[in-house]
Amino acid sequence: MIKEILHNQTLIERFLKFCIVGGSGVVVDFGITYLAKEFFKLNKYVANSIGFVCAATSNYILNRAWTFASNDPDIMMQYFRFFGFSLIGLAINNLVIYLLHGCAKWNFYFVKLIATGVVTFWNFSMNYIFTFQ
């Protein structure tokens, strides 16, 4: 029972760290998405994808070093796993945006925030289980 409690505390601690790193990723994601969409006039889905990819890369670096304290020497394979789950997350992200903004006509940036929350649970689960096990 104590082992389970300690495991749950570690899991919660990692999730909180993952969320903090994700917060920095939101700044990267939203900032780059905004620049790409509003300044460079790119399609909203293309702009969203560029922002998401940049955030996923910065999130990998921070999660590897801080959240999971990984010392796996195969950094490239670990990055590709992390990035692969992020790409699936990107598809989920764009689907939420399509459904809530494209179909339901909700505000793009509000919907993007909702999509980011949904994808946070996906990314943490997959990376906790498969990337940084």
Solvent accessible surface area in square Angstrom, and as a share of the most:
residue,aa,sasa,rsa
1,M,186,0.83
2,I,130,0.66
3,K,171,0.72
4,E,111,0.50
5,I,80,0.41
6,L,103,0.51
7,H,92,0.41
8,N,61,0.31
9,Q,105,0.47
10,T,57,0.33
11,L,54,0.27
12,I,101,0.51
13,E,95,0.42
14,R,71,0.26
15,F,47,0.20
16,L,103,0.51
17,K,47,0.20
18,F,14,0.06
19,C,47,0.28
20,I,111,0.57
21,V,6,0.04
22,G,21,0.21
23,G,35,0.34
24,S,47,0.30
25,G,3,0.03
26,V,40,0.23
27,V,111,0.64
28,V,47,0.27
29,D,6,0.03
30,F,45,0.19
31,G,34,0.32
32,I,54,0.27
33,T,0,0.00
34,Y,119,0.45
35,L,93,0.46
36,A,7,0.05
37,K,49,0.21
38,E,58,0.26
39,F,143,0.59
40,F,130,0.54
41,K,155,0.66
42,L,70,0.35
43,N,87,0.44
44,K,61,0.26
45,Y,63,0.24
46,V,74,0.42
47,A,0,0.00
48,N,0,0.00
49,S,30,0.19
50,I,68,0.34
51,G,0,0.00
52,F,18,0.08
53,V,53,0.31
54,C,50,0.30
55,A,6,0.05
56,A,7,0.05
57,T,48,0.28
58,S,32,0.21
59,N,27,0.14
60,Y,9,0.03
61,I,105,0.53
62,L,76,0.38
63,N,1,0.01
64,R,35,0.13
65,A,74,0.57
66,W,113,0.40
67,T,6,0.03
68,F,13,0.06
69,A,76,0.59
70,S,26,0.17
71,N,136,0.70
72,D,48,0.25
73,P,126,0.80
74,D,74,0.38
75,I,81,0.41
76,M,116,0.52
77,M,99,0.44
78,Q,2,0.01
79,Y,44,0.17
80,F,115,0.48
81,R,79,0.29
82,F,5,0.02
83,F,39,0.16
84,G,29,0.28
85,F,33,0.14
86,S,4,0.02
87,L,81,0.40
88,I,83,0.42
89,G,0,0.00
90,L,21,0.11
91,A,63,0.49
92,I,48,0.24
93,N,0,0.00
94,N,32,0.17
95,L,99,0.49
96,V,24,0.14
97,I,0,0.00
98,Y,111,0.42
99,L,86,0.43
100,L,44,0.22
101,H,37,0.17
102,G,23,0.22
103,C,76,0.46
104,A,51,0.39
105,K,155,0.66
106,W,115,0.40
107,N,98,0.50
108,F,11,0.05
109,Y,65,0.25
110,F,108,0.45
111,V,0,0.00
112,K,0,0.00
113,L,99,0.49
114,I,56,0.28
115,A,0,0.00
116,T,24,0.14
117,G,35,0.34
118,V,68,0.39
119,V,4,0.02
120,T,32,0.19
121,F,133,0.55
122,W,66,0.23
123,N,21,0.11
124,F,16,0.07
125,S,43,0.28
126,M,38,0.17
127,N,0,0.00
128,Y,45,0.17
129,I,91,0.46
130,F,99,0.41
131,T,3,0.02
132,F,16,0.07
133,Q,156,0.69
